[in-house]
Amino acid sequence: MAMRNSLLLCVLLTLYAAAFPAAAQVNFSLDIEVAPPPARVEVVPPPRPGYAWAPGYWRWDGHRHVWMVGRWMHERPGSHWVADRWVDRDGRHHFEPGHWDRGPEHVEHEHRAYEHDYRR
């Protein structure tokens, strides 16, 4: 039943996005009971001017965790990349998608989240 409801929600969101593309920004949240495996060790290639490295992470595909390899992304001046990660929340595992963050005031927030972060 939960899978059917999730599928229906995805279809409705897709239809909504097609009808209203400017208002179609959806904030998705994922909490599961299955902990991700330990992060894989990746060899980070040498730095590339104008690019930022986004490390690999475990993605939940609805049935299991699947490793997504790290990748280079175009830098955004004045911003830093906050990596995709899983955070322990009261015994459940919450996925926080990677995103660009502006300014040094946000770095402290990342350090506070470090102790519950499965990626590091």
VMD Tcl script that draws the C-alpha trace (Angstrom):
set ca {
  {0.00 0.00 0.00}
  {2.83 2.41 0.89}
  {4.56 1.65 -2.42}
  {1.32 2.30 -4.33}
  {0.85 5.63 -2.53}
  {4.45 6.63 -3.25}
  {4.03 5.76 -6.92}
  {0.80 7.76 -7.10}
  {2.51 10.74 -5.45}
  {5.35 10.59 -8.00}
  {2.87 10.55 -10.89}
  {0.94 13.50 -9.44}
  {4.13 15.50 -8.86}
  {5.26 14.80 -12.42}
  {1.92 16.00 -13.80}
  {2.09 19.09 -11.59}
  {5.66 19.81 -12.75}
  {4.59 19.54 -16.39}
  {1.65 21.89 -15.86}
  {3.49 24.46 -13.72}
  {7.23 24.29 -14.50}
  {8.15 27.52 -12.67}
  {6.48 26.35 -9.45}
  {7.65 22.75 -9.68}
  {10.46 22.86 -7.16}
  {9.85 19.93 -4.82}
  {11.67 19.42 -1.53}
  {12.09 15.65 -1.12}
  {12.94 13.99 2.20}
  {13.94 10.36 2.74}
  {14.06 8.55 6.08}
  {14.69 4.80 6.14}
  {15.53 2.12 8.69}
  {18.36 0.55 6.65}
  {21.76 2.06 7.45}
  {24.05 2.72 4.50}
  {27.24 0.66 4.21}
  {30.52 2.36 5.11}
  {31.60 4.97 2.58}
  {33.89 3.64 -0.12}
  {37.41 4.98 -0.39}
  {37.73 7.10 -3.52}
  {40.92 8.39 -5.02}
  {40.22 12.06 -5.68}
  {41.71 13.17 -8.99}
  {44.03 16.20 -9.01}
  {42.21 19.56 -8.68}
  {40.75 21.09 -11.83}
  {40.55 24.89 -12.13}
  {36.93 26.04 -12.08}
  {35.60 22.74 -10.71}
  {34.69 21.34 -7.30}
  {34.84 17.65 -6.35}
  {31.57 16.08 -5.17}
  {32.51 12.85 -3.37}
  {30.67 9.59 -3.92}
  {27.78 8.56 -1.68}
  {25.26 5.78 -1.09}
  {21.90 6.39 -2.82}
  {18.77 4.48 -1.78}
  {17.01 3.01 -4.85}
  {13.89 1.92 -2.97}
  {15.24 -1.54 -2.18}
  {18.94 -1.20 -1.44}
  {21.86 1.22 -1.25}
  {23.69 1.85 -4.53}
  {27.09 3.58 -4.70}
  {27.23 6.79 -6.74}
  {30.80 7.63 -7.74}
  {32.32 11.04 -7.08}
  {32.30 13.63 -9.84}
  {33.59 17.04 -10.85}
  {31.10 19.92 -10.95}
  {31.47 23.50 -12.19}
  {32.31 25.76 -9.24}
  {29.94 28.44 -8.09}
  {31.93 31.49 -6.99}
  {31.28 32.38 -3.34}
  {29.84 28.93 -2.58}
  {31.17 25.60 -1.39}
  {29.79 22.10 -2.03}
  {28.12 20.33 0.90}
  {28.31 16.61 0.09}
  {25.35 14.22 -0.11}
  {25.14 12.34 3.20}
  {23.13 10.15 5.54}
  {22.43 11.44 9.05}
  {21.22 9.38 12.01}
  {17.93 10.80 13.36}
  {16.57 8.89 16.33}
  {17.45 5.47 14.91}
  {16.31 6.29 11.37}
  {18.61 7.22 8.53}
  {17.88 10.54 6.84}
  {19.32 11.42 3.43}
  {20.48 15.00 2.93}
  {21.16 15.73 -0.75}
  {24.32 17.58 -1.69}
  {23.97 21.27 -2.37}
  {25.83 24.51 -2.83}
  {26.12 26.67 0.28}
  {27.29 30.27 0.52}
  {29.78 31.78 2.91}
  {31.80 30.62 5.92}
  {28.88 30.88 8.38}
  {27.54 27.60 6.98}
  {30.80 25.69 7.53}
  {30.17 25.62 11.32}
  {26.80 23.94 10.68}
  {28.59 21.20 8.73}
  {31.00 20.59 11.61}
  {28.09 20.18 14.06}
  {26.49 17.58 11.78}
  {29.81 15.70 11.49}
  {29.29 13.45 14.54}
  {26.14 11.85 13.06}
  {27.28 11.85 9.44}
  {27.73 8.42 7.84}
  {29.78 9.76 4.96}
  {32.89 10.75 6.90}
}
mol new
graphics top color blue
foreach p $ca { graphics top sphere $p radius 0.5 }
foreach p [lrange $ca 0 end-1] q [lrange $ca 1 end] { graphics top cylinder $p $q radius 0.2 }
display resetview
